[in-house]
Amino acid sequence: MISFSMVMQFLGGLGLFLYGINVTAAGLQKIAANKLKSILESLTRKTWAATLFGIVMTVALQSSAATTVMVVEFVNSGLMTLVQALGVSLGSTVGTSIVIQLISFPILDIALFLIFIGFILLLIIRTQLTRQIGQVLIGFGCIFVGMAYLSGAFAPLKNTPEVYEFLSQFGLNPILGILVSVLMTTLIQSSAAFLAILISLSSQGLLTIEAIIPLVMGAHIGGTMTTLISSLGAERIDAKRVAIANSLYRILAAFLLLPFFPYFAKMVVWSAEELPRQVANTHLFSAIFIVIIFLPLNGLLAKLLIKFIPQRKQKEQVPKTIYITKDALEVPTIALSQARQEIRWLGYKILDNMLEILPRVFFSGEPKWILELEKAEQLVDWHYNQLSNFLRELFRRNMTRQQIVENHEYQIIAKELEYIADSLIVTGRYGQKSYNEKIALITEDWVILEEFYFTVSNNYLTLLRFFDRWDRDVACQVLEAHDNIIEAYNLLRRNMLCDLRPEEDKNWKESLSERQKAILELGNWLYKVGEHILSIAKVCKG
């Protein structure tokens, strides 16, 4: 009954379908890459707007799972509340339905023409925008070619009563149909792919409307299982909350609709005569039902999630990244946004735990302060390595030219921040050494050194203001203020070398007192911090 040719046609069709989905999603992400952040920043605080955002993003990304990744990042970065995140999650349900509506139309001939147009745009015209549009058209066409092969694979089963009778059991026992659908969707890891199979089966008349409804409801639930399972090991508590809510919506909706399946079936049959369209409409109507029922309850559910899934306290101080997550690598726009926030956090960590502690090392000489510096420097190194690995991994993904440039800039900035931490720890160790060796500094030395320290620190604070807003005008202010650092550094050197002429005496360093050597060495390392700040500003200014 099932031949080798049928199996190969099914697998090939499924592969083409999944490939088309991925290629289309990658192309749409590239086209929307520059607009995604601005759309997010202009998003209103209204829950319905967040739901609309979820619909649009799921259609653009061709994946409700990718939308969920975005939602978690937004919540953790403070750009979105948990209530809004749940609204976006509900919107992703309708977004998936729109994708299913598109693939339910029998437009293979148009799809083949789109592949041809996509080929011309991608490989002949070859501008950046036409390449991206061409990629989308080719991917979109492959979706329908895959659908055609899937439908053809089931064609020999059309006149087989045993197959029809077996599939009809899911209508007679809807709970069994839901469970089987959940299992199959979880194994395939794509609700769109499973629904494509249902559409292909229905195009051959192998499914009844009574069987379609529980299978579609199960696909709703199964599409969230991968995200739910992966969230169990997530560090971010909001990732767990959103994933649990995502699954809970669909499970509750399935059980609420279960007693009304016969009436629901009549509405679906009324909406379309063809079975493939009935599959798509079942998914759309049930998605709208989920939104209508649960959207008003988002606030209550958010409170319950916070209450019953609280943030657990860490038993140990284990280093962990603050913003970057591996899941975000699937959406380069979000990954770069996370990297930008991680860089900002790293900058403030250096300020709070290193730059501000440095004077205490100079003035008190207590070992605990140098230990604090060393501990902070090790943490900065760890975060730099994680961020660097994250950006290198992202570089291997499918990005636009602008995103590649942005990725490279972030790698340079992260490295320069690590250099600043290194310079500060060396400065601190030298200051501690001077204190231990009882090198006496006069009041004038402290005044000059203090002035130089504040000049460098003020420019670093200006750099942090840039990290807050990523405003190139602020980067220009950092560049201009570097002249003050040079002036303060020259003043320090002149005061230490006022009685010497280094250009005339090759052994002038030997003529310096220990006090002068200490001040010059401290000044040199602080100046290096200023140079690294300058390097970051140059990258930021572009």
Stockholm file with secondary structure:
# STOCKHOLM 1.0

chainA/1-542         MISFSMVMQFLGGLGLFLYGINVTAAGLQKIAANKLKSILESLTRKTWAATLFGIVMTVALQSSAATTVMVVEFVNSGLMTLVQALGVSLGSTVGTSIVIQLISFPILDIALFLIFIGFILLLIIRTQLTRQIGQVLIGFGCIFVGMAYLSGAFAPLKNTPEVYEFLSQFGLNPILGILVSVLMTTLIQSSAAFLAILISLSSQGLLTIEAIIPLVMGAHIGGTMTTLISSLGAERIDAKRVAIANSLYRILAAFLLLPFFPYFAKMVVWSAEELPRQVANTHLFSAIFIVIIFLPLNGLLAKLLIKFIPQRKQKEQVPKTIYITKDALEVPTIALSQARQEIRWLGYKILDNMLEILPRVFFSGEPKWILELEKAEQLVDWHYNQLSNFLRELFRRNMTRQQIVENHEYQIIAKELEYIADSLIVTGRYGQKSYNEKIALITEDWVILEEFYFTVSNNYLTLLRFFDRWDRDVACQVLEAHDNIIEAYNLLRRNMLCDLRPEEDKNWKESLSERQKAILELGNWLYKVGEHILSIAKVCKG
#=GR chainA/1-542 SS CCCHHHHHHHHHHHHHHHHHHHHHHHHHHHHHHHHHHHHHHTCCSCHHHHHHHHHHHHHHHTCHHHHHHHHHHHHHHTSSCHHHHHHHHHHHHHHHHHHHHHHTSCCHHHHHHHHHHHHHIIIIICCHHHHHHHHHHHHHHHHHHHHHHHHHHHGGGTTCHHHHHHHHHHHHSHHHHHHHHHHHHHHHTCHHHHHHHHHHHHHTTCCCHHHHHHHHHHHHHHHHHHHHHHHTTCSCHHHHHHHHHHHHHHHHHHHHHGGGHHHHHHHHHHHCSSHHHHHHHHHHHHHHHHHHHHGGGHHHHHHHHHHHSCCCCCSSCCCCCSSCCGGGGGSHHHHHHHHHHHHHHHHHHHIIIIITTHHHHHHHCCHHHHHHHHHHHHHHHHHHHHHHHHHHHHHTSCCCHHHHHHHHHHHHHHHHHHHHHHHHHHHHHHHHHHHHTTCCCCHHHHHHHHHHHHHHHHHHHHHHHHHHHCCHHHHHHHHHHHHHHHHHHHHHHHHHSTTCCTTTCTTGGGGSCHHHHHHHHHHHHHHHHHHHHHHHHHHHHC
#=GC SS_cons         CCCHHHHHHHHHHHHHHHHHHHHHHHHHHHHHHHHHHHHHHTCCSCHHHHHHHHHHHHHHHTCHHHHHHHHHHHHHHTSSCHHHHHHHHHHHHHHHHHHHHHHTSCCHHHHHHHHHHHHHIIIIICCHHHHHHHHHHHHHHHHHHHHHHHHHHHGGGTTCHHHHHHHHHHHHSHHHHHHHHHHHHHHHTCHHHHHHHHHHHHHTTCCCHHHHHHHHHHHHHHHHHHHHHHHTTCSCHHHHHHHHHHHHHHHHHHHHHGGGHHHHHHHHHHHCSSHHHHHHHHHHHHHHHHHHHHGGGHHHHHHHHHHHSCCCCCSSCCCCCSSCCGGGGGSHHHHHHHHHHHHHHHHHHHIIIIITTHHHHHHHCCHHHHHHHHHHHHHHHHHHHHHHHHHHHHHTSCCCHHHHHHHHHHHHHHHHHHHHHHHHHHHHHHHHHHHHTTCCCCHHHHHHHHHHHHHHHHHHHHHHHHHHHCCHHHHHHHHHHHHHHHHHHHHHHHHHSTTCCTTTCTTGGGGSCHHHHHHHHHHHHHHHHHHHHHHHHHHHHC
//
